[in-house]
Amino acid sequence: MRKKILVVTSAEEPNVPDVLSFLGEEEIVRINTDSLGDYRVILRAKGSEIDIELTSDQKSVGSSEIKSIWYRR
């Protein structure tokens, strides 16, 4: 499994779609700050490791799947 870039942004941010199309949709997980209330946060501990998972009705991503985070307002 290839790790992804987590993009945290607003649904209205005009530059993100161009960047997403350049990088490729399969490389990106986008979370819009204006819909953060739709997500659940799940913490999983296994030994000394902790995985944080963000889950909504449409998508789910765990911290072990993320290689970097891009925050764009």
Buried (B, 14 or more C-beta within 10 A) or exposed (E): EEEBBBBBBEEEBEEBEEBBEEBEEEEBBBBBEEEEEEBEEEEEEEEEEEEEBBBBEEEBBEBEBBEEEBEEE
